[in-house]
Amino acid sequence: MELPFVGRAAELEAIRRYNARQVYLPIFVFGPEGCGKSRLFKEAVRRFREWYPDGVAVLVDTRKSELAEAVIATAPVDVKKLAKQLAKAMFRSLSQITHFGEFFAIMATSIPKYVKTKDVKRIFIVVDEVTTTFVNVEAYAKSMESTMNVGRPEELKDVIVNFFAPTSEGYARDLLSRHNYVDQRYIWNLPRRDFEELYYRARELYPGQAPPFDEVWRLYGGNPRGLEELAKLGWDVEEHLKLLMDKKEMRRVAKLLRERGLAELAVKVIEDVDYLYLGEERGLGDLRELLIKENLVMDLPRGIPLGGESIVKSPFEPPPIDKDLGVGQYYAWQMPAYKELLRKALAEQGSRSN
């Protein structure tokens, strides 16, 4: 049972407006794990034919291992034929592909060739979590850009072809920032009002003794996946925090921090995440890299909207600064619970070493 889609009206409108024209650059949309990126783009794909009757939308989830689960399309696309053709073309290099996700990602860039182009004026392709799938994400981003611009067959020359790539993997952002063939935008956890609506909808779907909304907000800060996991665990906060501790390997991260002499700096960042930017001690760069690579912290470049002021007004603005939630001006913890769990793991490591 899946929680309902709530909010994100501004983001949906931005995606709709983007697809009114040829964008020319693939757009990588970064955001916290579980903030609703995949759900947003599934909803956009579902609505695409309502927005554009002359359009085709396809979502490829690179985390799946079965073709039937990996591809969602709004109109008939011969995905099986596409997969067979690609398998033949790539036969000699298939041994270099580490898992299905890479194959599906490569397949996504070839989808426009297999769309029945009669009466189709625009093609919208979403490649979900490709940065966690593809070893060389820079090369893959370039292949997306080529498909949009120079790599089209003749029959697609007048068709709008746009690529989006939502991902939670923040480490790739620095890699992609070096290049002018990719654009980047951001999405954050749900704002309080929408998250409260989702909380009450979740209580209807998953009856039980739910903690008060204020406690849920303090721990999850608007993260829909965190809320859904909590609800499915019978609203047992302690049990879910244990699950997160193991899932995010907080004890391993804490051990790494102590081994690298970064534990004291990490405590300062737990208290104020902007210390990553404002602090002056040596080691902050290493700490920043580790926390971003572990998907615990994200940088927050403010003033970068999804579409640009000429298209739509800043629907993906970073959240309001909130120290209790771990949201600063320059950086933010992906979920408030992460900073508390890391604090606990560091304390455990410290007590063992004393």
Summary of the structure (lengths in Angstrom):
residues: 354
radius of gyration: 21.2
end to end distance: 46.4
largest distance: 71.8
contacts: 1168
relative contact order: 0.14
helix: 51%
strand: 12%
